Amino acid sequence: MTRRLLIVEDDPGLQSQMRWCFSEDLEVAVASDRESALAALRREEPDVITLDLGLPPDPGGATEGFGLLEEILRLAPMTKVIVVTGREDKENSVKAIGMGASDFYQKPLDADILTFVVNRAFRLAELERENRDLARQRNGTNIKGIVAASPQMLAICRTLEKVAPTDVTTLITGETGTGKELLARAIHDLSPRSSKPFAAINCAAIPENLLESELFGFEKGSFTGANQTKKGKIENANGGTLFLDEIGDMPMALQAKLLRFLQERVVDRVGSVNPIPVDVRVVCATHRDVRQLIDSGEFREDLYYRISEITLDVPAVRERDGDALVIAQSLLKSLGKQMDRPNLAFTEDAICAINSYPWPGNVREMINKVKRATIMADGKRVTAEDLELNVSDSATPSHINLRQVREQAERQAICQALQTTGYNMAQAARLLGVTRPTLYNLTDKYKIDTSAEISEV
Ligand SMILES: Nc1ncnc2c1ncn2[C@@H]1O[C@H](COP(=O)(O)OP(=O)(O)OP(=O)(O)O)[C@@H](O)[C@H]1O
């Protein structure tokens, strides 16, 4: 594979020196300002860019260089950018790394050091590409109930598989409807505690005065109406897993009591002075920004560190590459079966709309929309209108160039055809209007696993 380097440098002397350093091993392009650099980025798609921060119209400063760095990383976030600064320019080097540059190099030019830094960046880019390809090949997850094909969710599933057998307290964060509770259950199901109870409590749904007795239980006579002793959720989960949903909404007074429980592993029932030892694994979830809650004094920092021994940040559906369609199709299949409307399929406009709609309510919103569409669809085809998705409302994704748009569309069409035909290559090729060898070439090119089944809801 050709290794492409883009040198962004406004000094013609340095340009030719740098070109001379690399032109034997690499395909080198040179740009001297922001505009030509962005054009070369779109055209050449270099893996590595050396970027002189002092570019016109601010050759003595770094504003233009920083502006270009930001734009490069927005358009092509996988590109490794090495910023080139003046000898004493430590501050700008650090700032550039903070913004996402992968390395820095200080002038004056030393061919050996520069070659070393550039080769290291290429190696990193290659390793990252291999990693992404591997993640893509491992299409789907074996975790029950979770439908996923995106590298982002597959990475979360792999972390979950490692965390589940341990007893570490796990915090799951993410927008509403992203599957936090589903993941919490998966942690329990994959743990040695799976045959013991999974007790869930929503801290935001229970009034403050009841939450304490719900969680910790109470002794008979401890308050009016306490006619008998009752165990709380924590005790009921003994041996198993306690899931504290919406932990960010837990009242301050109870946070102190929960912290004591997490530290001592004993519960004090309301009205009792005898602590009871309990063995539970705790998983928490929240859609709120806990760091912000700590800053505003609504959440105890010490409790945060207790509950977040491991944190799983679940991305929104719109941030996962390719998950929206895979989940929607799985839902259409399972809901269609449930509602006695099997063999429904999305039309082209529905697929487009599913891929470009931002899904603010995530999978929960998707379930509602697919359920509605299952009822509303005429015949076997489900349209964007049945889903109540207006394509023109959708956000337009930013693509680096036409080739990327084409490849993404091609990859999507192939995955869709394979799923529709149950991974039958001959039928999928017919559906796509190509020969079987062409389809094999394309699945090889895009590293699409032709045997993998996606797990179902
Ligand atoms: N990856 C997925 N595959 C299949 N179903 C999913 C997936 N993610 C979520 N769901 C389904 O979406 C619905 C919402 O998921 P869940 O309740 O776990 O979300 P949540 O993040 O806990 O939401 P909230 O913050 O509002 O409580 C559930 O019915 C769940 O089964």
The ligand as an SDF file (V2000), in Angstrom:
LIG
                    3D

 31 33  0  0  0  0  0  0  0  0999 V2000
  -27.6980   -2.2740   21.1450 N   0  0  0  0  0  0  0  0  0  0  0  0
  -28.9810   -2.5820   21.3610 C   0  0  0  0  0  0  0  0  0  0  0  0
  -29.5210   -3.6220   20.7370 N   0  0  0  0  0  0  0  0  0  0  0  0
  -30.8090   -3.9400   20.9260 C   0  0  0  0  0  0  0  0  0  0  0  0
  -31.6500   -3.2960   21.7390 N   0  0  0  0  0  0  0  0  0  0  0  0
  -31.1670   -2.2550   22.3930 C   0  0  0  0  0  0  0  0  0  0  0  0
  -29.8050   -1.8390   22.2480 C   0  0  0  0  0  0  0  0  0  0  0  0
  -29.6130   -0.7800   23.0270 N   0  0  0  0  0  0  0  0  0  0  0  0
  -30.7760   -0.5290   23.6530 C   0  0  0  0  0  0  0  0  0  0  0  0
  -31.7230   -1.4150   23.2770 N   0  0  0  0  0  0  0  0  0  0  0  0
  -33.1320   -1.4460   23.7230 C   0  0  0  0  0  0  0  0  0  0  0  0
  -33.5400   -0.0720   23.8190 O   0  0  0  0  0  0  0  0  0  0  0  0
  -34.3680    0.1400   24.9500 C   0  0  0  0  0  0  0  0  0  0  0  0
  -33.7060    1.1800   25.8330 C   0  0  0  0  0  0  0  0  0  0  0  0
  -32.5280    0.6110   26.4030 O   0  0  0  0  0  0  0  0  0  0  0  0
  -32.1280    0.8480   27.9350 P   0  0  0  0  0  0  0  0  0  0  0  0
  -33.3450    0.9380   28.8050 O   0  0  0  0  0  0  0  0  0  0  0  0
  -31.0890   -0.1360   28.2980 O   0  0  0  0  0  0  0  0  0  0  0  0
  -31.5000    2.2910   27.7790 O   0  0  0  0  0  0  0  0  0  0  0  0
  -30.9590    3.2730   28.9030 P   0  0  0  0  0  0  0  0  0  0  0  0
  -29.7150    3.8710   28.3660 O   0  0  0  0  0  0  0  0  0  0  0  0
  -30.8770    2.5470   30.2170 O   0  0  0  0  0  0  0  0  0  0  0  0
  -32.0880    4.3830   28.9480 O   0  0  0  0  0  0  0  0  0  0  0  0
  -32.4370    5.4320   30.1360 P   0  0  0  0  0  0  0  0  0  0  0  0
  -31.2310    6.2690   30.3990 O   0  0  0  0  0  0  0  0  0  0  0  0
  -33.5400    6.2530   29.5360 O   0  0  0  0  0  0  0  0  0  0  0  0
  -32.8540    4.5970   31.3050 O   0  0  0  0  0  0  0  0  0  0  0  0
  -34.5100   -1.2090   25.6240 C   0  0  0  0  0  0  0  0  0  0  0  0
  -35.7060   -1.8000   25.1760 O   0  0  0  0  0  0  0  0  0  0  0  0
  -33.3130   -1.9910   25.1300 C   0  0  0  0  0  0  0  0  0  0  0  0
  -33.5730   -3.3690   25.1190 O   0  0  0  0  0  0  0  0  0  0  0  0
  1  2  1  0
  2  3  1  0
  2  7  2  0
  3  4  2  0
  4  5  1  0
  5  6  2  0
  6  7  1  0
  6 10  1  0
  7  8  1  0
  8  9  2  0
  9 10  1  0
 10 11  1  0
 11 12  1  0
 11 30  1  0
 12 13  1  0
 13 14  1  0
 13 28  1  0
 14 15  1  0
 15 16  1  0
 16 17  2  0
 16 18  1  0
 16 19  1  0
 19 20  1  0
 20 21  2  0
 20 22  1  0
 20 23  1  0
 23 24  1  0
 24 25  2  0
 24 26  1  0
 24 27  1  0
 28 29  1  0
 28 30  1  0
 30 31  1  0
M  END
$$$$
